[in-house]
């Protein structure tokens, strides 16, 4: 007659390979449930975006302030601008680029495609104070900063 183990799970966990596999699976599960954190000047794209509640239809509102910037050969022409606006203003930003990408204004969650012959037009109501970066998602290039105060 053979002896039965009282707890088969405890036996599996006692084996080094199974313990390591369970540890890795647990870490992956926890990592996939958490949000990503930006590191340095870069931006980790592994996150959810809200519904873009700050984005407004330019046909339905009066734009208070307009800005423009151009991306050429992987750089922002003239350097990365900081656009300063007051809380409550409706801001329109037009970006042109010689490469196809997607422009994203953080926190305001405004996104638009840009590329040769395609201008990215972002229109938002500046109702969250702070300094927010806009970047091209594909390249990670910071295109401008929006300062709302």
N, C-alpha and C positions, 0 to 999 in steps of 0.2 A: 504494500500500500504506500502511495507517494504522499508526501506532505503538501498541503495546499497553503499558499501564501494568504495571509489574512487581508492584505490590501494590495491588489494588483497595481494600482496607480503608484503607490509608494515604491514598488519594485521597479516600475518603468523609470521613475524619477531618479532612482539610484544608479542607473546606467549613465555614464558620462555623455554619450552621444545624445541620448534623449533629453537630458538636462540642458545641454547646450542648444538643442533645437527648440525646446520650449522657451528658453530665454530669448533667443532671436525672434521667435514668433511673437512673444509678448512685447518686445521692444518695437517691432514693426507695427503692431496693432496700436500701441500708445502713440508712436510717432505719426501715424496716419490720422489719428483723431485730433491731434493738437494743431495749432496754427504755426506757420513758419514765422521766423523773426528776421527782419532785415539785418544784414551784417555790413558795417562800414557804410560806404556810399552806395553799395549795390542794393538790389531789391530781389528778394526771393519771391518767385512767381507762384509758389505753391500756397495759394490762399483763395478764399472766396471773395467775391465782390458783392456789395449790397446792390440794391435796385437802381442806384444812380438817382436818388431822390432830389439831388441838387441840380441836376441837369434840367435845363428849361428849353422850350421850343422858341427859337428866335422870332418866329412869326407872331407868337402870342405876347411877347414882352418887348419893352424898349431896352436896347442894349446901352448901358451907361459908359462902358469903357471897352476899347478894342486894342488888341495887341497882335503882333506878328513875329514869327521867327522862321528861319530857314535852316534846314539840315542839308549839307552838301559834303560829299566825300567822307562821311562818317563823323562830321563835326558840326556843331552849331555855328553858323556864320556870325562872327563878332563876339563869340563867347556865350556862355549860358546866362540869359537874362533873368532878372527877378522882377516880376510884374507886381506892383503894389496897388492894392485896391482897398476900399472901405467896406465894412460889413454891410450887407444888404444890396450892394451894387450887382447888376447883371454884367458879367464879364464875357466877352467873346475873344477867343484866341484862335488865330489861323496859323497853321504850320504847313510849310511845303517841304518836300524831301525828294532827293534824287533816287531813293530806294524805297521799296514797298515795305511797310511795317504797320504796327498798330500803336497809336499814341494813347497813353493812359495818364490821366491826372489823378493822383492818389487822394484818398479820403473823399473827394467829390465824386469819384468813380465815373468820370466822364471818359469815354473811349471813342476813338474814331480811326478809320483806316486812312493811311497817307501813302503817297508814292508818286512816281512820275505822272504828272497830269491830274493827280488827285490831292486836293487840299484837305487837310484835317481841320474841321471847324468844331471847336468845343465852346459851348455856351452854358455857363453855370451861374446860379445865384450865389454870391459869396457870403454865405451865412455861417461858416465855421471859421473862427479865427485861428491864425497860425501861419506857418510857412509849409507849403506842400510842393512836392516835386512832380513833374510830368516827365515821362520817359517813353522811349520806343521799346515795346515789349520784346521784340525779336533780338535787338542788339543790346538792350539795357542802357542805351545812351540817354543821359539826362538832357532834356531839351529846354526846359525852363522851370522856374520856381514861381509859385503864386503866393504872395504875402498878403494876408487878409487881416486888417486891424481896424 
